[in-house]
Amino acid sequence: MRAAAGVQRPDGQRGGGRLGVLKPHSGIIKDPDGRAVLLGCARHRKWAQIRVSDHGPGIGGDPERLFRRFARDDDGTARQGYGLGLALARDVANRYGGSVAVESSSPSGTTMLLSFPLA
């Protein structure tokens, strides 16, 4: 995969060269209970889609709250956060014509869908 011109590569250089191993955001891939988080990507028509699925307790009845800045749930655990991650992810995706959404959620897990237009 080649980095687009002006895109910051993992090695700190700008565009042009081959991309190295990308480091996903630790909040997305880390399951506090040690369960696997599934990452998948596919092409759907003119879109690149990335799905991130976990096996946690789900996110409840108002998934849009996750995308509001500084929104947090008090789930009774010691996990802390600032409530900015998904809000910023959605802002960046929207800026480039993409989207971030909760595709599904149930008491047995949640799937997030990131979609970006292909060039």
N, C-alpha and C positions, 0 to 999 in steps of 0.2 A: 504494500500500500504506500502511495506517495503522499507526502504532506503538501497541501495546497500552498501557493505563494502567500507569505505573510502569516502562516500558521506556526505557532510555537511548537517545536518538536521536543520530545523528552530530553534530548541532549542539549537543549537551550538554544539551538540554532534556529533560524527562520526558514520555513518552506524548502521545497526542492528535493531534499534527500529522502532516503527510506526511513520510515518510522521504526523506532525500536519497540521494545516491550512497553506497553502502556500500563501505568499504575492506576487501576480503578480507585475511586474514592473509597476509603476504608469503611465509611458508614454504609455503603451499598453492599459490599461483599462480606462484611463481618456479621455473623450471627452470634449474638451474645451467649446463646445456649449451645454453640458448637455445631449446629445443624448446617447442612450444605445450602448455599444460596446458588440458584441456577441462573446462568447467564446464557442468553441465546441471541443470535442475530440472523436476519434474513432479509431478502429483497422482496418487497411487495409492490408490484407495478413500478412506479417511479419513486419509491420510498425505501430507505434503509431503516429497518426496525430492530431495536434492541429491547429484549425483554429481560427483566430481572425479577425472579420469583423466590420467595422465601416460604418457610413453613411455620411462621409465627402465628400469633393469635388473631391476625387480621387488624383492620384499622377502623372498624366501626361504621356508623351510618352516614358520616359526612366526610368523604374523602377529599373534597376540595379544601377543607381546613388545613391539610398538610402543605398546601401551596401558598398559604398566607405567611408573610414575614413574621417571625418571632412566635408563631403558633407552636405550642408544645402540649403534649399530654402528660398528665401526672399518672403514670402507670404503676406507681408504687415501687419502682425499682430505683437503683442508684444511677441509672443511665441519665446522662445530662446532655444537653445540646442547646444551641442558640435558636433553633427554629428557622434557619436560613437556607439550609442545603437544597431542599426541593424548590423553594421559591426562586433561588438563584438559578438552579438547573432549568426551570421552566422559562425564566427570563432569557437565558442564553439560547435555549432551543428556539424560542419565539423569534428572537433577533435574526436567526438564520433560516427562518421559514419552517421550523420544525415544531414539535410538541412533546410534552411530557404529561402523562396521565396515568391514573390508576385504572388498569384494564379490568382487574377483578380483585375482590377481597372476600374472604370468608374466615370463619374461625380456624381454618386449617392453613391459611397463608394468603399472601398478597402477590399480585403480579403488576409491576410497573411497565409501561410501554413508552419507549422513547422513539420518535419517528423523525427522520430528517430527509429532505428532498435530495435525490441523487442529481449530480451535475449532468 
